[in-house]
Amino acid sequence: MIKTIEKFIEAVRQGSAGWHCQEPKWFRGEPLCDTPLIPSLYRSASRDRENELLQMFRARGAGYSEFAPHRDHTDQWLFLAQHVGLPTRLLDWSEGALIALHFALKKHTSAVVWMLNPLELNALSAGQPKRPDDLPRQFPLPWYGDQNPAFRNLRAAWEESDELGVDLPIAVYPTYVHPRLPGQRACFTVHGKRKEGLGALVSDDRILQCLELDPAYHDTMRRELKLLGVTDSVLFPDLDGLAEELKQRFS
């Protein structure tokens, strides 16, 4: 089990040593070690009403937010819905390992940080052959092309048809339609036809790994993260984030 931030960074280095050095690594903190990597929609009573939920959010959301996307930008509406707490088929990730560590340590429970190789996931999900190391791989655009697996998984959310999607999740970079997205260096995986958790769908450690944190050292790591500038007001750059940070400081 990981007991210090230094050991956490070392574990990230060692775990990804065989991954392509110039390709991104994504991270997700979970405050409970047995929490499956499954989107909030599939853990809620709304799982069979996805389209209705999203259509109502888009119809009414513009009147509540200055960040409302254009009506036709359904990918951006889905990103926004996820980040304000609506159950969706998206799973949150971050490009920042310490950001994910912060979220893992939010509750006083056992905790883990998941590490994902998003481009390897996409190669598996889209059935792409492995490319030579000198050819850079690109993320699919989530708003363009019926043959694009990311577009197909996103479109399925709006059209009540899982036949549109691919079997496995696809990793995408979102349009930053809310200040919290850049603050958290946010990125997403978009589930397709299969509803199981990502850990059940992918067993290859070249794609997905789990870093377990020692509960006895959570408080120490929380204090060190604050010294490193990883706090709620940074990751949630609004009054809610500031209030949460102050509440923790003075409690």
N, C-alpha and C positions, 0 to 999 in steps of 0.2 A: 504493500500500500504506500501511496505517496504522502510524505509528511511535511515537505517544504516546497516553496515555489521553485527553488533551484532544482529539486528533484523532479518537479513537474516538467520544467523546461527540458531537463535531461531526458525524461521519458518521451516527450514529444520528438526530440531529436532521434532517439534510438528507434522509436516505433515507426518513424517515417524514413529511416535511413535508406531503405530500398525503393522509395518513391522517387519520381523524377524531381530533381532539385529545383527546376524552374517552374513547376506546376503548383497550383495553390493547394493548401491544406485548409480544411474547414473544421470547425469545432462546435460542439454543443454541450452545455452543462446541464446535468440533471440532478436535482436535489435528492432523488431516491435511486439507489443503485438497481432496483428491479423494475424501474419504469421502462416500458417498451418504447422504442423509437417509432411511435405512431402518431399521426396528426390529430389535433384536437377534435376535428369533425368526427373521426371514427371512434372517439372515446365519449361522445356525447349522444344525447337522445335525438339530436338533429341529424344524425348520419344519413337518414333516408329522405331528408328535406333540403339537401344541399342547394339545389337550384332555386327553390323558393326563398331560402334564407339570403342568398346572394342577390337575387333580383330585388327583394325588399330593401336590402342594405343600399344598393345602388340607387333605387328610386328615392329614398329618403335621406341618404347620407350627404348629398350635396348641400342640403340646407343646414347641416350641422358643422361643416368643416371647410376651412379655407383651402385645404389641400385636396379637395375633390377633383379627380381626374376628369377628362372628357368622357362623355357618356359611352362612347364606343370603345374605349381603352379597357377592355375587360381584364387584361392581365394586371393593369395598375389597380383596378378596383379590388382584385383578389389580394394583391400585396398590401393594400391599405387595410382591407378587412382583417387580415391576419395580424397586422401590427396594432390594431386597436382592440383586439380580443375576440373577434368573431370566430367561431369554429370553422376552419377551412381544411382543405386537403394538403395544405403546405406545412412543412416542418422547418422551424427556424434553425439557422446555423450562423456562425460568425467566422470571418477571416482571422479574428484575433483570439489566440489561445487564452490569454489572461482575461479577456471578456467572458469567454465561456466558463472559465474557472470562477469568476465572480458570480455568475448565475447558478453554478453548481453549489456554491456555498451560501446561497440566500437563506436556506432553512437549516435548522439544527438537526440534521438527519445524516444518514450515510449518503454519499454523493459520488458521482462519476463525471468524467468528461469524455465524450465520444470524439474521435478524430476520423475524419472522412477524406478520402481521395475522390473528389467530385468528378474529375474527368475519367477516372477508371470506372466509376459508377455509371457514367453516361455511356461509355464504350460497351459495358455489359448490357445496359438497358436497351440500347439501340442496336445491339448485335454487331457492333463495328469490330473489324479485325484490329489487332494491335499494330500501331504505327511505329516506324523507326524513331529513335530518340531525337533525331535532328529535325523532325517535322512537328511543329507546335500544334497542339490540339486547341480547338475553340469551343466555347460554350454556345449552345443553340439560342437563337433569339426567341424569347417567349411570345412574341406577337406576330410571327411571320411564318407562313407556309404550312400547308396541310401535311406534308411529309416530314415536318419538323416534330420530333417526339415531345419536346417541351410544349410547343403550341397545341399538340393533340391532347396532352394531359390537362392543360389549362382549359382548353375548349370544352372538355368533357364535364368540367365543373358547371358550366353555364348551359349545357344542352341536355342534361339528364340522360347521358348516354356514355357508359363506360366503354362501349365499343370503339369510341373515338380515340381512346388513349392507348398507350403501350402497357405492357404488364408491370414493369418495374418503375420506381421513381426516377425522375430526371432532375439533375442539379442545374439551377439557373441563377443568374445575377438579376436582381430586381431593378426596376426603375425606382429611384429614390423619391417617393411621393409623400414622405413624412420625415420630419427631422430626426426621429428616432432611428431610422434606417441607416443613415451614414454614421450616426453616433455609435451604433452597435456593429458597424461594418457588416451589415446583414446580408445574408444570402439564403436561398431556400432549396429544399428538394420538394418536388411536386409528385405526389402519389398518382398512380395510374389505375389500372384495372384491379390489381391485387391490393387488398386492404390490410395485410399483415404489417407488423412493425418492420422497419428497415433491418434490424438485427436478425429477424427471422428470414428475410428475403435474401440477405447477403451474408455469407459466412467467411468470405475471403479476407484475410487480414491485410492484403494489399489494397483493400478498398475501405475497410471499417475496422477500427480498434477502440477498445475501452480502457480508459485510465482511471483506476480506482483510488479515491482519496481516503486517508486515514481520519476517521471521525474525531480522534483525540487531538488532532492538530488543526481543525477547521478554524478555530478562533485566531490562532497565530497567523494562518494564511490570509484570513480576512483583514487583519490589521496591516499586513505587509502589502496587500493589494491597495489599500487606501494610501499608503506611502508612495506607491507607484502611480497614483492618480487614476486608478480604476474604481470609480464610485458611481452611485446612482445618478447624480446630477450630470455626470459626463455621458452616461449611456442613455439616460432619459432627459434630454436637454429641454426640460419644461418644468412647470411648477410642481407637477407630481413627483418628478425625479428629485428636485430640491427638497421637497417635504419629506420624502422617504429617507434621504441622506441625513437630514437634520434629526429626524426621529431616531435613527440608529445612533447618531452621535450623542444625543442627550438621554438615551434610555439607559 
